[in-house]
Amino acid sequence: MRSGRHGAARPPVGVLIQQDRVDFALFALIIVVALLSMVFSGPGSAVFWLAFVPIIATGVLVFRRIEHLSRLELRDADFL
């Protein structure tokens, strides 16, 4: 059995975002561009409905990136 912290609290999301600002800034840019295209095209356009794809995909990527960073943080804390 591994020794270490079992059930340890993960670091706050803000701390994880500070570690990788460029990635999260690019994620925010993707969402902003998709939302702007939705606003300017209107719900009758195919662009409006296709803009949901990058928004959902970016949300999934943000979640996966936060999970990855928190696992790295916890793994680094085990070595201390």
C-alpha positions in Angstrom: 0.0 0.0 0.0 1.2 3.5 -0.8 2.0 5.8 2.0 1.0 9.5 1.9 -2.0 11.6 2.2 -5.2 9.7 1.6 -8.2 11.7 0.7 -6.1 14.9 0.6 -7.8 18.1 -0.4 -7.0 19.2 -3.9 -5.4 22.7 -4.3 -7.8 25.5 -5.1 -8.7 26.0 -8.8 -7.3 29.6 -8.8 -3.9 28.3 -7.8 -4.0 25.8 -10.6 -5.0 28.4 -13.1 -2.2 30.6 -12.0 0.3 27.8 -12.8 -0.8 27.6 -16.4 -2.1 31.0 -17.4 -1.4 30.8 -21.1 -3.5 27.7 -21.6 -6.5 29.1 -19.7 -6.2 32.4 -21.5 -6.4 30.5 -24.8 -9.4 28.5 -23.6 -11.1 31.8 -22.7 -10.3 33.2 -26.1 -11.9 30.2 -27.8 -15.0 30.6 -25.8 -15.2 34.4 -26.4 -14.8 34.0 -30.2 -17.5 31.3 -30.2 -19.9 33.5 -28.2 -19.2 36.5 -30.4 -20.0 34.4 -33.5 -23.2 33.3 -31.8 -24.2 36.9 -31.0 -23.5 38.2 -34.5 -25.0 35.3 -36.5 -28.3 34.8 -34.7 -30.1 31.6 -33.9 -31.3 31.1 -37.4 -27.8 30.5 -38.7 -25.8 27.3 -38.8 -22.9 29.2 -37.3 -24.9 29.8 -34.2 -25.5 26.1 -33.6 -22.0 25.0 -34.6 -20.5 27.4 -32.1 -21.7 25.1 -29.3 -19.1 22.5 -30.4 -16.0 24.6 -29.4 -17.7 25.8 -26.3 -18.4 22.3 -25.1 -15.1 21.0 -26.2 -13.3 23.8 -24.4 -15.2 23.2 -21.2 -14.1 19.5 -21.3 -10.5 20.5 -22.0 -10.6 23.0 -19.1 -11.9 20.3 -16.8 -9.3 17.8 -17.9 -6.5 20.4 -17.6 -7.5 21.3 -14.0 -7.7 17.6 -13.1 -4.2 17.0 -14.6 -2.7 19.9 -12.8 -4.2 18.9 -9.5 -2.8 15.4 -9.9 0.6 16.8 -10.6 0.3 19.1 -7.5 -0.7 16.2 -5.3 2.1 14.0 -6.7 4.7 16.7 -6.1 3.4 17.1 -2.5 4.0 13.4 -1.9 7.7 13.8 -2.6 8.1 16.4 0.1 
